[in-house]
Amino acid sequence: MVQSFRASTLVSEALDYRAMRQDMIASNIANADTPFYRPRDVSFEGMLKTKQAEIFKQDDNTLQLAQTDGAHIPLTSENSHAAQATTFFRDGHMARNDGNSVDLDVETTEMSKNSIMFNALINADKKQGRIFKSVIEASSKIS
């Protein structure tokens, strides 16, 4: 029961970042005619791995430090920067004469892939919810 709650929390985080990526790709498409615009993307796979380890209490083989006094500076993880999605410029495409490097084929393909992943996450979450609903309904009939 606790594991599925944790998985649901991770799915919720993944849905938020998929929605952010969809907005970023839509912005790239909207700026396809803007001079000197470079397409942006968001990378959150590393953040999700960090969140997964945090949510499921997985050991990441790092040395846990002890804080011996409350007045000491609080300890932070070396990977605290990985808890944020990072945006980057998606280069590699030839810029047009106006300096814009948005490739509509690439953007629409990335948007389609992102939509498929978003829908898969929603369907997985719905299926998990139906399983819990059926268990609750079955247990109420027994009592």
C-alpha positions in Angstrom: 0.0 0.0 0.0 2.8 2.4 0.9 4.8 1.5 -2.2 1.9 2.3 -4.5 1.4 5.7 -2.7 5.0 6.4 -3.3 4.7 5.4 -7.0 1.7 7.6 -7.3 3.7 10.5 -5.9 6.5 9.8 -8.5 3.9 9.6 -11.3 2.5 13.0 -10.2 6.0 14.5 -10.4 6.6 13.0 -13.8 3.3 14.4 -15.1 4.2 17.9 -13.9 7.5 17.7 -15.8 5.9 16.3 -18.9 3.4 19.2 -18.9 6.4 21.6 -18.5 8.1 20.0 -21.5 4.9 20.2 -23.6 4.8 24.0 -22.8 8.4 24.4 -23.8 7.9 22.6 -27.1 4.8 24.6 -27.8 6.9 27.8 -27.2 9.5 26.6 -29.7 6.8 26.1 -32.3 5.3 29.5 -31.6 8.7 31.1 -32.1 9.4 29.3 -35.4 9.4 32.7 -37.2 11.3 34.7 -34.5 14.7 35.8 -35.7 17.7 34.4 -33.8 15.4 32.1 -31.7 17.1 28.9 -30.5 14.8 26.0 -29.5 14.8 25.1 -25.9 14.1 21.8 -24.2 13.9 20.5 -20.6 15.7 17.5 -19.2 14.2 16.0 -16.1 15.2 12.3 -16.2 18.0 12.8 -13.7 15.7 14.7 -11.4 13.2 11.8 -11.6 15.9 9.3 -10.7 16.8 11.4 -7.7 13.1 11.8 -6.7 12.6 8.0 -7.1 15.6 7.3 -4.8 14.2 9.8 -2.3 10.6 8.6 -2.4 11.4 4.8 -2.3 14.3 5.4 0.2 16.8 3.7 -2.0 20.4 3.8 -0.9 22.5 5.7 -3.4 25.8 4.5 -1.8 26.7 7.9 -0.4 28.2 8.5 3.0 25.6 9.8 5.4 27.0 12.6 7.5 26.0 13.3 11.1 25.2 16.8 12.3 26.5 16.8 15.9 25.2 20.3 16.9 22.0 22.1 15.9 24.1 25.3 15.4 26.1 23.7 12.6 25.2 24.5 9.0 22.6 22.0 7.8 23.9 19.2 5.6 22.8 19.2 2.0 23.1 16.5 -0.6 25.8 16.8 -3.2 23.1 16.0 -5.8 20.7 18.8 -4.6 21.1 20.5 -8.0 19.7 17.3 -9.6 16.3 17.9 -7.9 15.5 20.6 -10.5 14.7 20.1 -14.2 17.3 21.7 -16.4 16.6 23.7 -19.5 19.0 23.6 -22.4 19.2 24.8 -26.0 18.5 22.1 -28.5 21.1 22.9 -31.1 22.4 20.8 -34.0 20.0 22.1 -36.7 21.1 24.5 -39.4 20.0 28.0 -38.7 18.1 29.8 -41.4 19.1 33.1 -42.8 17.4 34.9 -39.9 19.4 32.9 -37.3 16.4 30.8 -36.2 17.2 27.1 -35.7 13.7 25.8 -34.9 12.9 22.7 -37.0 9.2 22.1 -37.1 9.6 18.4 -37.9 11.8 17.9 -34.8 9.4 19.9 -32.6 6.3 18.1 -33.7 8.0 14.7 -33.3 9.1 15.7 -29.8 5.6 16.9 -28.9 4.1 13.7 -30.1 6.6 11.6 -28.1 5.9 13.7 -25.0 2.2 13.4 -25.4 2.4 9.6 -25.7 4.5 9.5 -22.5 2.1 11.9 -20.7 -0.9 9.7 -21.7 0.9 6.5 -20.6 1.5 8.0 -17.2 -2.1 9.0 -16.8 -3.3 5.5 -17.9 -0.9 3.8 -15.4 -2.2 6.1 -12.6 -5.8 5.4 -13.5 -5.2 1.6 -13.6 -3.6 1.8 -10.2 -6.6 3.7 -8.9 -9.0 1.1 -10.3 -7.1 -1.7 -8.6 -7.4 0.1 -5.2 -11.1 0.8 -5.8 -11.8 -2.9 -6.6 -9.9 -4.0 -3.4 -11.9 -1.6 -1.3 -15.2 -2.6 -2.9 -14.4 -6.3 -2.4 -13.4 -5.8 1.3 -16.6 -3.9 2.0 -18.7 -6.8 0.6 -17.0 -9.3 3.0 -17.7 -7.3 6.2 
